[in-house]
Amino acid sequence: MSRAEKKADSIQITLDFIDLLPSGFYQATKQGMILSANIAAAQILGFEHRDEIIGKNISDFYTNINDRIKMHKVLLDNGGKISSYKLSWKKKGGEHIVVELSAKAVFGEDGELSEIHGFVYDVTHVVQVENAHREMSELNDTLMQNTESAVCFFRATGEVITFNESACKMVGLTSEEFKKINFHEQAAWKGCSLYKDAIQCLETRKKVKGRTELMVNDGAKAVYVDYLFSVVHRNGNEYLMLVLNDLTEEKLAERAMAQAEQLSSLGELAAGIAHEINSPIAIIMALSGFMRSQLDSDSYEFDQKALRDIFEKIETTSDRIAKIVRGLRSMSRVAMADPFAIESVQKIIDNVVELTRYRFKAEGVQLIVPQGVENFLVECHEAQIVQILVNLVNNAYDSLMTTNQKKKIIRIDVVLRSDFCEMRVTDNGPGIPEHVKKKLMTPFYTTKPKGKGTGLGLSLSKKLAQEHSGDLYLDEQVEGTCFVLYFPIRQLKPTKLIA
């Protein structure tokens, strides 16, 4: 075999091998004429056979001829080699594609560029995915910076990764201060609902929602928020995302509605309370009048037993008035801004009884209250718990007044279950119709006659229960009507962002 035949045979073996490669290969002159190519190169350009592109000018496949000129310059500037150089080409039918070129320059004996040998890969799909990811990332960044919600990302180890401007504004921290937050290291976070839910989310990989009170500006300001924790994955890493929504204005509106409902409830009780106060005052006035008349009489002789009986009667009657006033004060107090306090369950029940006693006595309704709760202590806003119970008792009373049954009973029960206090208000009435049950907690919905109810009682009572990290619901398993109020015996403390 001659030398020429051996060379031709070697070239053919090389071309056969190159045809097996998944990447395209071409050999072109300095001017761009394609001298040889493999099948993959032809298919990338929309042809079936390599012979279809041999003899064509590579410039015909550039979407912009200037890109070829730039590529030549880069190739020469880099010593005759380039790698992973992206170009925009067009296929046989005009479809635009993105290719990645790795090429080598071949120089002639005169040192001038003679040929270019290149490997090309169709990376159109890869580029589209990268562009989509970049666009999505840009959209996410835009969303983060333009949303009113506070958005923060943490590592599982607690360090802040990124956050938006709304997060800084909501909690009253500068960007530099926010970067220092590590929820594992913040001593003030331990024991807070926000911290516990963050840990729960990391452990279960499930979304966790909640509401809490954030103490910001070094504890000078309270911000009410709802929050959502979720675990997100990006670039093979796992992060904890926290989204906060400011509910402070909504909370203020709820506070105004709660005050309106308080006034409405007090209005319903006003006639009975007036009678309850007037009766003991009348007794005191009668006794003091009797003593004055006796003192003015020349024939009066001091009887120590009679005097003791009169004074005891005045003390008992005065104490009765004091209890009624205490009940009124506990009911009318606006306590939402106050910190939770340790309160006696017995005191709460006594205040409810004092505020409702006369209505029940006048209509023959029996009110049964719990016994043996003298030592029960709970952390709460006393005024709010009294308001909830008075509302439930009043509703039970109104319901019983619509029936003809002779024995009308309302019962208050208190049970401490592990870490929770459960208070039940039950009446022996006919119960609540099915079509009403679905709307019970809807604001402004009422079954009472026009002008008698605001329709806010139950919905606000439920919100007040939730403010205590508890709830209010109808127990449908009990005969009659039974509402259950439950809340933790000890409240979680508000979250401080900087310890």
Protein Blocks (a to p, Z undefined) as FASTA:
>chain_A
ZZklmmmmmmmmmmmmmmmpmbdcddddfkopafbdcfklmmmnopabfklmgopafklm
pfblklmmmmmmmmmmnnopaehiacddddfkopacdddddddddddfkopafbdcdddd
dfklmmmmmmmmmmmmmmmmmmmmmpmbdcddddfkopafbdcfklmmmnopafklmmmp
cfklmmklgopaklmmmmmmmmnopacdddddddeehhiaccddddddddddeehiacdd
dddddfklmmmmmmmmmmmmmmmmmmmmmmmmmmmmmmmmmmmmmmmmmmmmmmmpmkbc
cdfklmmmmmmmmmmmmmmmmmmmmmmmmmmpcfklpccddddfklmmmmmmmmmmmmmm
mnopacdddehilmpccdddfklmmmmmmmmmmmmmmmmmmpcbfbdcdddddddehjac
cdddddfbebjafklmmmmmpghiafbdehkagolmmmmmmmmmmmnopacdddfkbghj
dddddddfbdcddddfbZZ
